[in-house]
Amino acid sequence: MRNNGQLSLNLGVGSRMRKSKADPTHVEALYFAILPDPDIASASVDLANDLRLQHGFSAKPRRPDLSHISLYKIGSYRGLPEEAAFAAMQAASTVRRRSFQVEFDRAVSFGGGDNRPLVLWNRDGNAELKALHRELNDAMQLTGFANDDGGKFEPHMTLLYQGHLIPEVMLERPVTWTVRDFVLVNSLQGKARHEHLCYWLLSD
C-alpha cells in the first residue's frame, strides 16, 4: 500500500494566489499523475528494452520509479511554490471518483524533435482516465492555477525519450492495471527525481 502521508507546507495566512505559468528556465514541474503498480512499471521497462533493440533506439528506458501517466500539469517553477501546491491539494480533495481500469494497447512515437518520446497509448480507450482529468481541470479552474492547455489531454505512459519515429506497434498483451489513487508530483527536472507530495484514494 502506498504511503498516504502528505507534505507539510508552511502556508501563511494571506498567501496570494497567482495563475500558474510554465517557464522552461525553471527546474521543478508540479503535476498530478497516475502511478502504475510496481510490477507494471518493471514490465514496462522490459517492454521498452525489447522495442529499443527492435528499432535501434540508443536511449535507455525510463527507470521504473519514474513511470507515470501525467494527469494534469499545474506548472513549472523555480523551487516548489507553496501556494500552487496548496491550491492543487484543495482541488484534488474535491474529486469523487471510483477506481477504474487503465489500458494501453500499443506503443507509438509522440511529437517531434530530438527528444521525441516513445509511449504506451490507446487510441480509443481510457474514458475514465479522461473523466478524472476533466474533473481535476474543473476543480483547478476554481483555484486560479488552471493551466493553459485548452483542455487537451492524451493519456499515455512514456517508455523512453530521444527516440526516432516508428510506426505504431500493437502489443501482444495490453498493459493494464486498476487505478486506485492519484498523486501530486514535484518533478526535479534534469535530476531524474520525483517527489510524491500527496496521494488521494479513489473509492472502491
C-alpha positions in Angstrom: 0.0 0.0 0.0 1.3 3.4 -0.8 2.1 6.0 1.9 -0.9 8.3 2.1 1.0 10.9 4.1 1.3 14.4 2.6 3.9 17.1 2.6 3.6 19.7 5.4 3.5 23.1 3.8 4.1 26.4 5.7 1.3 28.4 4.1 1.0 31.7 5.8 -2.4 33.5 6.0 -2.7 35.9 3.2 -0.6 33.9 0.7 -1.5 35.5 -2.7 -2.9 33.1 -5.3 -1.5 33.5 -8.8 -2.0 32.0 -12.2 0.3 29.1 -13.0 2.6 29.8 -15.9 5.1 27.3 -17.4 8.6 28.6 -17.8 11.3 26.4 -19.4 14.1 28.0 -17.3 12.5 26.8 -14.1 13.6 23.3 -12.9 10.6 22.0 -10.9 7.4 20.8 -12.5 4.2 20.3 -10.5 1.5 18.0 -11.8 -1.0 15.3 -10.9 -0.2 11.8 -12.1 -1.2 8.1 -12.0 1.5 5.7 -10.9 1.5 2.1 -12.3 1.7 -0.9 -10.0 5.3 -1.8 -9.3 5.1 -5.0 -11.4 3.6 -3.0 -14.3 6.4 -0.4 -14.1 9.0 -3.2 -14.2 7.3 -4.9 -17.1 7.2 -1.6 -19.0 11.0 -1.3 -18.7 11.3 -4.8 -20.2 9.0 -3.8 -23.0 10.9 -0.7 -23.6 14.2 -2.7 -23.8 12.6 -5.0 -26.4 11.4 -2.1 -28.5 14.8 -0.5 -28.1 16.5 -3.5 -29.6 13.9 -4.0 -32.3 14.0 -0.4 -33.6 17.6 0.7 -32.8 17.0 3.3 -30.1 20.1 4.5 -28.4 18.4 5.9 -25.4 17.8 3.9 -22.2 14.3 3.2 -20.9 12.9 5.3 -18.2 13.5 4.0 -14.7 10.5 2.2 -13.2 10.4 4.6 -10.3 9.8 7.4 -12.8 7.0 5.6 -14.7 3.7 7.5 -14.6 0.7 8.8 -16.5 0.7 12.6 -16.5 -2.8 13.5 -15.4 -2.8 17.3 -15.1 0.1 19.7 -15.4 -0.1 22.7 -13.0 3.1 24.5 -14.0 6.9 24.7 -14.0 8.7 26.8 -11.4 12.0 27.7 -9.7 11.5 26.0 -6.4 8.4 24.4 -5.0 5.6 27.0 -4.9 3.7 26.5 -1.7 0.6 28.4 -2.9 0.4 26.3 -6.1 0.8 23.0 -4.1 -1.8 24.1 -1.6 -4.2 25.0 -4.4 -3.7 21.7 -6.0 -4.3 19.8 -2.8 -7.5 21.8 -2.3 -8.7 20.9 -5.8 -7.8 17.2 -5.5 -9.7 16.9 -2.2 -12.9 17.7 -4.1 -12.5 14.7 -6.5 -15.1 12.0 -6.1 -14.5 9.1 -8.4 -14.4 5.3 -8.3 -11.3 3.2 -9.1 -11.1 2.1 -12.7 -9.0 0.1 -15.2 -6.5 1.8 -17.4 -5.3 0.0 -20.6 -2.6 0.7 -23.2 -2.7 -1.5 -26.3 0.1 0.0 -28.5 3.5 1.8 -28.4 3.8 4.9 -30.6 6.1 7.8 -31.2 4.8 11.2 -29.9 5.7 14.6 -31.1 8.9 15.5 -32.9 12.4 16.8 -32.4 15.5 15.2 -30.9 13.8 14.3 -27.6 10.7 12.6 -29.1 9.2 10.1 -26.6 8.2 6.6 -27.2 5.0 6.0 -25.3 2.3 3.5 -24.4 -1.1 4.7 -25.7 -4.6 3.6 -26.5 -6.4 5.3 -29.4 -10.0 4.9 -28.2 -9.9 3.8 -24.6 -9.4 5.1 -21.1 -12.6 7.1 -20.9 -12.5 7.1 -17.0 -8.9 8.5 -17.1 -10.1 11.3 -19.3 -13.1 11.9 -17.0 -10.7 12.2 -14.0 -8.6 14.7 -15.9 -11.8 16.8 -16.7 -12.8 16.8 -13.0 -9.4 17.9 -11.9 -9.4 20.6 -14.6 -12.8 21.9 -13.4 -11.5 22.0 -9.8 -8.3 23.7 -10.7 -10.2 26.4 -12.6 -11.6 27.5 -9.3 -8.2 27.9 -7.6 -6.6 30.4 -10.0 -4.0 27.9 -11.0 -5.5 26.3 -14.1 -3.1 25.5 -16.9 -3.4 26.9 -20.4 -3.6 23.6 -22.4 -7.1 24.3 -23.6 -8.3 21.0 -22.1 -6.1 18.9 -24.3 -5.3 15.5 -22.8 -3.9 12.4 -24.4 -3.4 9.7 -21.8 0.0 7.9 -22.3 2.9 6.5 -20.4 6.4 7.3 -21.6 8.9 4.4 -22.1 11.9 6.4 -23.2 13.0 9.7 -24.8 15.2 10.5 -27.7 13.5 8.0 -30.0 13.2 8.3 -33.7 9.8 8.0 -35.4 8.5 4.4 -35.7 5.1 3.0 -36.9 2.6 2.1 -34.2 3.4 -1.2 -32.5 0.4 -3.2 -31.4 1.2 -5.1 -28.2 0.6 -8.8 -27.9 -0.8 -8.2 -24.4 -2.1 -4.8 -23.4 -0.6 -3.1 -20.4 -3.4 -2.7 -17.9 -3.9 -2.2 -14.2 -6.5 -0.9 -11.7 -6.1 2.8 -10.8 -6.9 3.2 -7.1 -5.3 6.6 -6.4 -3.6 9.6 -7.9 -0.6 11.7 -6.7 0.7 15.2 -6.7 4.2 15.1 -8.1 7.1 17.6 -7.9 9.5 16.7 -10.7 13.1 17.9 -10.2 13.8 18.3 -13.9 17.3 17.4 -15.0 17.8 15.4 -11.9 15.6 12.4 -12.7 13.9 12.6 -9.4 10.2 12.8 -8.5 8.8 13.8 -5.1 5.4 12.4 -4.3 3.8 15.1 -2.2 0.3 13.7 -1.5 -2.0 10.8 -2.6 -5.7 10.7 -3.0 -7.6 7.4 -2.9 -10.4 6.6 -5.3 -13.4 4.8 -3.9 -13.9 1.1 -4.4 
